[in-house]
Amino acid sequence: MVIPANLSAQILRLYQAERWRVGTIARQLHVHRDTVRRVLAQAGQPAPASPLRPSRVDPYRAFILQTLAKFPTLTAARLFVMVHERGYRGSPEHFRHVIAGMRPRPAAEAFLRLRTLPGEQAQVDWGHFGHLQIGRARRPLMAFVMVLSYSRRIFLRFFLDARMDSFLRGHVEAFIAYGGVARVLLYDNLKSAVLERVGDAVRFNPELLRFAAHHCFEPHPVAIARGNEKGRVERAIRYVREAFFAAREFADLDDLNAQARIWCEGQASDRRWPEDGALSVREAFEAERTSLVTLPQREYALGERLAVQVGKTPYVRFDLNDYTVPHTRVRRTLSVLADDRHVRVFDGAKEVASHPRSYDSGQQIEEPAHIQALVEHKRRAHAHRGVDRLGAAAPTSATLLKHAAERGHNLGAITAALLRLLDRYGAAALQAAISQALDQGVPHPNAVRLALERAREEQGLPPPTALCLSEDVARRDAPVRSHALASYDDIVQAARTDQGDPRDE
């Protein structure tokens, strides 16, 4: 913490002129005693003498200092256990306070101010800016920041993840905004750039190496725990938090990025250039622009690529959501190529589906044509199964359907009606009835049904029914044949003869 100049002057005056003690100065100015001691030490004043009271730690100071010299990062809790085993009986809280003053401090390290040539270097990093709630999904809000080391020109673009495709897309948009590419891009050890590091041996992400080769720049990782080597992008992220993002309102991600673009081209470019207060960052960037490497003529193919397995339903799962594909692609492995706007599905080199990307969760993004094609396929499959069943039970049904089609009848309705007749009367009866209907030149289910009913009537059989009727009900429904009335006259004549009817005399 930097102590204000007026506070330092007041502390020195009270100590030297008024002869106040350190505790009095701290109490009256509402500062810590260590702040007062630091001001006096920086001014070259001798440390105020104060008698040290004896402490229970005193017999163990030599052991503690020796242990800390060998193990500087050893915790106070572990030191307390070691000293307690050697006879110390003080409290852990007091011991921790004492250790804080005895622990050796690393020597302050001085750094050279890094200067770069125009167009020579840019620094890249991610910044985390909370989360956005999109439907049921809670997405991280990540800021891709690139800074040209010479002019300090900032590029800012927000994403809903920190994946490799977003990382490379941020590069491409930054290069377009700058109108060129810096020769060296500096990264820390994030996984999008460095997969593995052992000492000075670095294994870069192969996708980043291909991208760097295409745009003719050198990726360069900073040393571990040496954030000062890319301090310009670190300060730029802090500047974004304080000068742009703080208390900012936005409707959605597109609105936020539109505001970020205006801010980068306006306020961020109009600030004072650190190398020369007479110039702005905008003016320094205009001088640097001509030193950047020219953009390649051929665009780099961006997008996240992955293989997906299609199950029994025509959907592929990508980033918490399901996207439809043609039903002919089920039970296959397809490829998804996704960017921040679209999700495209490929079968080999052929694109079979394209959808707008959703950042929600658990959604089904459907192409109506895919669903309609599946419905029509199911209908045709059902009709084909019915025709196959009819053909196996009554081969003449194929001829009837052919003649019905020539007359423009609805084949689906005819097939359904013939299937119902097949279930009620059986295959043999249906075959005979269809033959009769064809002989009469009437290829229609009504003619077939009449032929079936006539045949059963001639055989004296009850009409077929799908219900299970009792014997009494079946007997009542049996057809009754009408008899000739002359038989009734014979019966009456026989009765009269037996009774001696006088009219017969």
Phi and psi in degrees as a GROMACS rama.xvg file:
@    title "Ramachandran Plot"
@    xaxis  label "Phi"
@    yaxis  label "Psi"
@TYPE xy
-85.1904  125.974  VAL-2
-85.3401  125.445  ILE-3
-56.4988  148.922  PRO-4
-65.2759  -37.7434  ALA-5
-67.7422  -34.6561  ASN-6
-68.3231  -40.7364  LEU-7
-61.6711  -42.448  SER-8
-64.3738  -39.1758  ALA-9
-68.0269  -39.1537  GLN-10
-63.6372  -45.4894  ILE-11
-63.6382  -39.2526  LEU-12
-65.2953  -44.6618  ARG-13
-67.1461  -32.3928  LEU-14
-77.7498  -42.5308  TYR-15
-86.3452  -44.2531  GLN-16
-87.0569  -43.7512  ALA-17
-90.5315  -10.8115  GLU-18
61.5798  35.0632  ARG-19
-76.0051  151.069  TRP-20
-81.1324  163.736  ARG-21
-59.7224  -44.1526  VAL-22
-63.9893  -38.3049  GLY-23
-65.3624  -43.9332  THR-24
-61.6698  -46.1089  ILE-25
-61.7324  -40.8593  ALA-26
-69.9327  -40.4439  ARG-27
-77.0449  -31.8731  GLN-28
-95.415  -0.522675  LEU-29
60.2271  45.8644  HIS-30
-127.663  169.825  VAL-31
-79.546  152.773  HIS-32
-60.7593  -36.5519  ARG-33
-64.582  -30.0931  ASP-34
-65.3129  -42.7877  THR-35
-63.3724  -45.5614  VAL-36
-62.9112  -36.7788  ARG-37
-67.3281  -39.8113  ARG-38
-62.4887  -42.5052  VAL-39
-66.0602  -38.5673  LEU-40
-67.167  -40.5396  ALA-41
-66.1895  -28.0504  GLN-42
-85.4276  -1.17343  ALA-43
82.6541  13.5533  GLY-44
-76.9514  141.396  GLN-45
-65.691  146.788  PRO-46
-63.1848  130.588  ALA-47
-61.2468  130.251  PRO-48
-76.0099  130.967  ALA-49
-142.129  129.926  SER-50
-63.1586  131.145  PRO-51
-86.2877  126.611  LEU-52
-77.3395  146.611  ARG-53
-62.265  145.186  PRO-54
-130.747  153.037  SER-55
-66.4134  -17.482  ARG-56
-79.8952  -20.1515  VAL-57
-51.4932  -45.2582  ASP-58
-64.9562  -15.9533  PRO-59
-109.498  4.97212  TYR-60
-61.9831  -43.7308  ARG-61
-61.0208  -44.1162  ALA-62
-63.6254  -40.6843  PHE-63
-65.9711  -45.8177  ILE-64
-63.6251  -39.146  LEU-65
-65.7431  -41.0161  GLN-66
-68.2825  -41.036  THR-67
-67.9691  -30.8259  LEU-68
-65.7411  -33.4975  ALA-69
-84.8028  -36.9495  LYS-70
-127.838  83.0038  PHE-71
-64.0954  -26.5498  PRO-72
-98.6518  10.3896  THR-73
-63.1462  133.796  LEU-74
-72.4318  155.367  THR-75
-65.041  -31.9612  ALA-76
-64.2456  -42.4352  ALA-77
-69.5213  -38.7952  ARG-78
-62.8265  -38.5924  LEU-79
-61.7884  -41.6224  PHE-80
-62.3872  -43.7338  VAL-81
-63.4655  -43.4982  MET-82
-72.0519  -35.546  VAL-83
-62.8063  -37.6986  HIS-84
-65.9805  -19.7624  GLU-85
-98.4421  8.39304  ARG-86
114.315  -3.83943  GLY-87
-70.709  135.288  TYR-88
-125.998  21.7182  ARG-89
-80.2646  177.856  GLY-90
-83.072  150.264  SER-91
-62.8379  -34.8085  PRO-92
-65.504  -46.3343  GLU-93
-64.7491  -37.9283  HIS-94
-64.6559  -40.7647  PHE-95
-63.3279  -38.2562  ARG-96
-65.4236  -39.7991  HIS-97
-67.3018  -42.0565  VAL-98
-63.1356  -34.8529  ILE-99
-58.6675  -32.9599  ALA-100
-85.3173  -17.593  GLY-101
-95.664  -18.321  MET-102
-66.5317  132.487  ARG-103
-66.6206  135.673  PRO-104
-94.6567  138.289  ARG-105
-65.1619  146.584  PRO-106
-66.9563  139.18  ALA-107
-61.9586  132.063  ALA-108
-101.811  132.552  GLU-109
-93.821  146.655  ALA-110
-124.704  142.368  PHE-111
-79.7527  145.903  LEU-112
-76.1755  123.587  ARG-113
-83.2394  129.361  LEU-114
-121.657  141.493  ARG-115
-126.377  158.553  THR-116
-82.3061  157.945  LEU-117
-59.3541  133.651  PRO-118
73.7652  5.44455  GLY-119
-84.1234  -39.976  GLU-120
-144.403  147.587  GLN-121
-135.468  153.105  ALA-122
-119.074  139.737  GLN-123
-129.732  141.748  VAL-124
-164.5  162.865  ASP-125
-97.4125  148.264  TRP-126
-128.341  136.409  GLY-127
-95.1451  126.72  HIS-128
-124.373  41.906  PHE-129
87.4709  -149.12  GLY-130
-137.21  157.136  HIS-131
-119.407  136.997  LEU-132
-94.782  115.087  GLN-133
-119.484  102.468  ILE-134
63.4891  -122.308  GLY-135
-95.1802  -0.9165  ARG-136
-100.247  138.023  ALA-137
-107.51  105.471  ARG-138
-101.657  140.111  ARG-139
-71.8845  140.839  PRO-140
-99.4938  108.871  LEU-141
-112.604  137.471  MET-142
-107.679  121.299  ALA-143
-88.2504  123.472  PHE-144
-125.953  128.566  VAL-145
-126.25  136.975  MET-146
-129.672  128.706  VAL-147
-74.9324  122.844  LEU-148
-64.8998  -29.9853  SER-149
-78.7404  -56.6702  TYR-150
-89.5275  -13.0539  SER-151
66.8306  21.3665  ARG-152
-68.6377  129.615  ARG-153
-102.042  136.999  ILE-154
-115.7  133.61  PHE-155
-133.032  128.848  LEU-156
-146.538  129.4  ARG-157
-96.3225  141.616  PHE-158
-130.874  166.373  PHE-159
-99.3969  13.9655  LEU-160
-164.469  175.403  ASP-161
-121.484  35.5198  ALA-162
-73.092  170.212  ARG-163
-62.8239  -40.0808  MET-164
-65.5619  -36.7336  ASP-165
-68.2796  -38.1544  SER-166
-60.0876  -48.3521  PHE-167
-70.6073  -35.8849  LEU-168
-63.4964  -37.5296  ARG-169
-60.5345  -40.1564  GLY-170
-59.4126  -49.687  HIS-171
-60.8949  -44.6108  VAL-172
-67.4216  -33.4556  GLU-173
-67.1672  -42.9602  ALA-174
-61.0489  -40.7681  PHE-175
-65.555  -41.4742  ILE-176
-64.5927  -36.5667  ALA-177
-79.4954  -24.9195  TYR-178
80.562  16.8814  GLY-179
175.848  -176.049  GLY-180
-127.696  135.613  VAL-181
-71.1282  153.884  ALA-182
-73.8663  -30.4633  ARG-183
-129.756  130.968  VAL-184
-113.151  127.196  LEU-185
-99.811  130.254  LEU-186
-127.49  154.877  TYR-187
-87.4675  -167.121  ASP-188
-90.1124  45.1857  ASN-189
-75.1125  151.482  LEU-190
-65.3115  -24.7745  LYS-191
-67.1999  -20.0316  SER-192
-110.402  -48.0859  ALA-193
-118.913  118.368  VAL-194
-83.3948  -34.9472  LEU-195
-154.743  144.537  GLU-196
-146.117  127.644  ARG-197
-129.192  102.833  VAL-198
65.3011  -124.368  GLY-199
-91.0381  -4.5812  ASP-200
-82.3194  121.733  ALA-201
-123.131  132.59  VAL-202
-109.72  107.828  ARG-203
-76.3925  157.156  PHE-204
-64.6148  123.361  ASN-205
-60.3094  -31.7523  PRO-206
-64.8047  -38.6831  GLU-207
-66.7293  -37.7331  LEU-208
-64.0303  -41.8353  LEU-209
-63.5246  -40.5358  ARG-210
-64.8186  -42.0508  PHE-211
-65.452  -39.9433  ALA-212
-63.8049  -36.8613  ALA-213
-67.1905  -36.1823  HIS-214
-101.39  3.20574  HIS-215
61.3684  46.7402  CYS-216
-127.106  162.987  PHE-217
-105.635  118.346  GLU-218
-76.8488  134.534  PRO-219
-137.151  118.659  HIS-220
-85.735  144.332  PRO-221
-78.3817  163.863  VAL-222
-67.0426  155.062  ALA-223
-64.3357  134.536  ILE-224
60.5069  31.1995  ALA-225
-124.419  65.2744  ARG-226
-63.5052  -19.6869  GLY-227
-65.2  -21.2674  ASN-228
-71.04  -21.113  GLU-229
-127.224  45.0028  LYS-230
-65.8727  -22.8376  GLY-231
-70.7408  -38.9855  ARG-232
-75.1619  -31.2279  VAL-233
-63.4371  -44.1026  GLU-234
-68.6378  -32.4072  ARG-235
-65.7399  -39.9252  ALA-236
-64.6193  -41.4315  ILE-237
-63.3508  -39.1496  ARG-238
-64.2433  -38.5863  TYR-239
-62.9208  -43.4895  VAL-240
-61.4837  -43.9515  ARG-241
-84.2458  -40.9238  GLU-242
-95.9033  -20.0987  ALA-243
-116.694  -54.0887  PHE-244
-81.3934  -28.4877  PHE-245
-59.9372  125.066  ALA-246
60.7896  23.4015  ALA-247
-87.441  138.784  ARG-248
-107.217  140.333  GLU-249
-151.969  152.009  PHE-250
-80.6057  -44.092  ALA-251
-157.393  -171.959  ASP-252
-64.8937  -39.5502  LEU-253
-63.1288  -41.1181  ASP-254
-63.9744  -42.0238  ASP-255
-62.396  -42.8978  LEU-256
-69.022  -33.4883  ASN-257
-64.8102  -41.7844  ALA-258
-66.7443  -36.9735  GLN-259
-64.1671  -38.5751  ALA-260
-64.0906  -43.1968  ARG-261
-64.83  -40.2255  ILE-262
-65.2294  -42.3075  TRP-263
-63.9703  -39.3411  CYS-264
-80.4789  -16.6156  GLU-265
-107.518  -94.2406  GLY-266
-58.2177  -43.8356  GLN-267
-67.0006  -29.1992  ALA-268
-85.7968  -20.1174  SER-269
-89.1357  -3.3926  ASP-270
-72.1918  163.772  ARG-271
-67.9528  137.934  ARG-272
-77.8452  124.19  TRP-273
-60.5811  -27.8923  PRO-274
-77.6963  -25.1233  GLU-275
-153.229  108.06  ASP-276
-61.7021  -16.6924  GLY-277
-79.2845  -12.9811  ALA-278
-113.298  157.297  LEU-279
-99.7316  167.228  SER-280
-61.525  -35.949  VAL-281
-60.4843  -44.8565  ARG-282
-68.1992  -37.9385  GLU-283
-66.6078  -36.6594  ALA-284
-67.727  -39.7759  PHE-285
-60.7828  -34.913  GLU-286
-72.7709  -29.6283  ALA-287
-83.72  -24.5535  GLU-288
-54.0417  -40.9525  ARG-289
-69.9157  -15.133  THR-290
-90.9376  -6.38165  SER-291
-75.7516  153.036  LEU-292
-72.759  138.526  VAL-293
-65.2612  143.658  THR-294
-66.6128  144.874  LEU-295
-68.0101  150.166  PRO-296
-71.984  -34.8956  GLN-297
-91.8137  129.592  ARG-298
-73.2649  147.129  GLU-299
-82.1666  134.947  TYR-300
-73.0953  107.833  ALA-301
-96.6578  163.619  LEU-302
128.591  151.153  GLY-303
-83.3315  129.438  GLU-304
-115.208  134.469  ARG-305
-158.752  154.816  LEU-306
-90.1055  139.471  ALA-307
-129.748  147.782  VAL-308
-102.797  125.431  GLN-309
-91.1877  127.76  VAL-310
-85.2625  -148.512  GLY-311
-79.8653  -15.543  LYS-312
-101.521  148.087  THR-313
-80.4545  63.3114  PRO-314
-135.977  147.886  TYR-315
-115.952  142.27  VAL-316
-97.1347  127.109  ARG-317
-145.435  124.295  PHE-318
51.4076  54.8227  ASP-319
75.5798  3.10599  LEU-320
-131.229  162.229  ASN-321
-112.04  136.624  ASP-322
-124.303  136.808  TYR-323
-75.4635  152.395  THR-324
-133.611  164.49  VAL-325
-57.5925  144.757  PRO-326
-66.2612  -15.9665  HIS-327
-74.3179  -6.41893  THR-328
-104.381  11.1155  ARG-329
-69.2371  157.225  VAL-330
60.5781  36.0543  ARG-331
-136.763  164.799  ARG-332
-101.204  120.081  THR-333
-115.19  174.167  LEU-334
-117.413  138.6  SER-335
-111.228  130.636  VAL-336
-119.792  112.365  LEU-337
-122.61  139.075  ALA-338
-120.915  -166.184  ASP-339
-75.3693  -7.09295  ASP-340
-116.907  -36.223  ARG-341
-132.769  154.645  HIS-342
-120.619  115.444  VAL-343
-112.902  140.541  ARG-344
-117.279  132.939  VAL-345
-122.794  143.879  PHE-346
-112.579  97.6708  ASP-347
70.2829  -124.223  GLY-348
-95.3532  -1.69104  ALA-349
-95.4373  128.911  LYS-350
-80.4857  122.587  GLU-351
-108.829  -14.0236  VAL-352
-159.624  150.032  ALA-353
-145.701  130.152  SER-354
-135.758  151.308  HIS-355
-66.957  139.641  PRO-356
-76.6134  138.961  ARG-357
-112.043  135.401  SER-358
-102.529  9.42199  TYR-359
-76.8676  -169.879  ASP-360
-132.047  138.705  SER-361
69.7721  24.2019  GLY-362
-94.6675  153.723  GLN-363
-111.834  108.523  GLN-364
-95.2985  113.75  ILE-365
-117.964  142.451  GLU-366
-94.6631  117.125  GLU-367
-53.4409  -34.129  PRO-368
-64.4949  -34.8963  ALA-369
-65.2606  -44.2108  HIS-370
-68.3667  -42.5971  ILE-371
-64.2239  -38.6742  GLN-372
-63.9692  -38.193  ALA-373
-67.1088  -40.1753  LEU-374
-62.7251  -45.6329  VAL-375
-63.8325  -38.3701  GLU-376
-63.1341  -41.0945  HIS-377
-64.3415  -40.2993  LYS-378
-63.3319  -46.1322  ARG-379
-64.4376  -38.0124  ARG-380
-64.0886  -40.2003  ALA-381
-63.7919  -43.1531  HIS-382
-65.0194  -40.7806  ALA-383
-63.8334  -38.203  HIS-384
-64.8914  -38.2428  ARG-385
-65.7885  -42.9663  GLY-386
-63.5102  -41.7715  VAL-387
-62.0945  -39.5041  ASP-388
-67.3159  -41.8092  ARG-389
-62.6579  -42.7318  LEU-390
-62.8652  -35.3335  GLY-391
-72.97  -36.5543  ALA-392
-82.7864  -40.8603  ALA-393
-138.051  91.2956  ALA-394
-54.9105  -30.4255  PRO-395
-69.1609  -9.54204  THR-396
-63.6477  -30.408  SER-397
-63.4731  -40.1895  ALA-398
-66.305  -40.2906  THR-399
-62.5735  -44.2182  LEU-400
-64.1628  -35.9098  LEU-401
-64.7283  -47.1085  LYS-402
-65.8512  -35.0873  HIS-403
-65.6691  -38.5595  ALA-404
-65.4452  -37.4827  ALA-405
-63.3471  -29.9224  GLU-406
-89.859  -0.124165  ARG-407
82.1514  20.151  GLY-408
-76.9689  162.91  HIS-409
-79.0827  107.842  ASN-410
-68.341  -32.7788  LEU-411
-63.6067  -44.4167  GLY-412
-66.8545  -39.6879  ALA-413
-64.6853  -42.5231  ILE-414
-61.5606  -44.5056  THR-415
-62.7971  -40.5528  ALA-416
-66.6417  -40.8682  ALA-417
-66.1382  -35.1658  LEU-418
-65.6373  -37.937  LEU-419
-65.6377  -40.4646  ARG-420
-65.6039  -35.0212  LEU-421
-63.8142  -41.4144  LEU-422
-66.6243  -32.6315  ASP-423
-84.7277  -39.6407  ARG-424
-108.515  -19.3141  TYR-425
98.333  166.17  GLY-426
-70.8278  -45.719  ALA-427
-62.9647  -46.0569  ALA-428
-64.3705  -39.1276  ALA-429
-66.2162  -40.1946  LEU-430
-60.0378  -45.0452  GLN-431
-65.6337  -40.7913  ALA-432
-67.1908  -38.5895  ALA-433
-64.4348  -39.171  ILE-434
-62.0254  -42.0971  SER-435
-63.8604  -42.8278  GLN-436
-62.8441  -38.3219  ALA-437
-68.8506  -38.0244  LEU-438
-62.1992  -34.4315  ASP-439
-81.4436  -7.21025  GLN-440
75.1814  26.2624  GLY-441
-121.475  87.137  VAL-442
-81.0904  72.0779  PRO-443
-144.345  146.679  HIS-444
-59.7902  -29.0941  PRO-445
-63.4817  -41.4216  ASN-446
-65.0568  -37.4006  ALA-447
-66.7096  -41.9989  VAL-448
-63.8038  -42.4919  ARG-449
-62.7829  -39.8819  LEU-450
-64.103  -38.2616  ALA-451
-66.6338  -45.5119  LEU-452
-65.0936  -37.9734  GLU-453
-65.633  -39.8418  ARG-454
-65.7219  -40.596  ALA-455
-69.6276  -34.9525  ARG-456
-66.2059  -40.2867  GLU-457
-64.7224  -30.3859  GLU-458
-86.313  -2.52972  GLN-459
70.071  27.9981  GLY-460
-96.204  147.432  LEU-461
-68.5554  156.789  PRO-462
-64.8614  141.922  PRO-463
-68.596  148.673  PRO-464
-149.708  147.727  THR-465
-82.3017  -8.82428  ALA-466
-86.4236  153.073  LEU-467
-92.3132  99.2068  CYS-468
-94.9543  153.73  LEU-469
-73.2403  165.402  SER-470
-62.5339  -38.9254  GLU-471
-62.6273  -44.251  ASP-472
-65.3133  -40.7897  VAL-473
-64.1488  -37.4013  ALA-474
-67.8779  -37.9371  ARG-475
-66.8065  -32.4727  ARG-476
-84.8236  0.242106  ASP-477
-68.0679  141.179  ALA-478
-67.4879  143.065  PRO-479
-109.719  124.812  VAL-480
-84.4319  135.012  ARG-481
-79.4362  142.148  SER-482
-108.926  161.078  HIS-483
-69.485  139.761  ALA-484
-70.8997  -18.9292  LEU-485
-63.2339  -28.6436  ALA-486
-65.0503  -32.4407  SER-487
-66.5427  -35.8727  TYR-488
-64.3375  -37.751  ASP-489
-63.8699  -39.5228  ASP-490
-65.7273  -42.7924  ILE-491
-65.4157  -40.5847  VAL-492
-64.9891  -38.6189  GLN-493
-66.0095  -37.5393  ALA-494
-67.6548  -38.0488  ALA-495
-67.6189  -38.0903  ARG-496
-63.9003  -42.4093  THR-497
-64.6152  -32.7909  ASP-498
-95.5408  -1.86622  GLN-499
66.2432  56.1473  GLY-500
-68.5568  125.476  ASP-501
-62.1626  -20.976  PRO-502
-69.9055  -17.3718  ARG-503
-82.4606  -8.55992  ASP-504
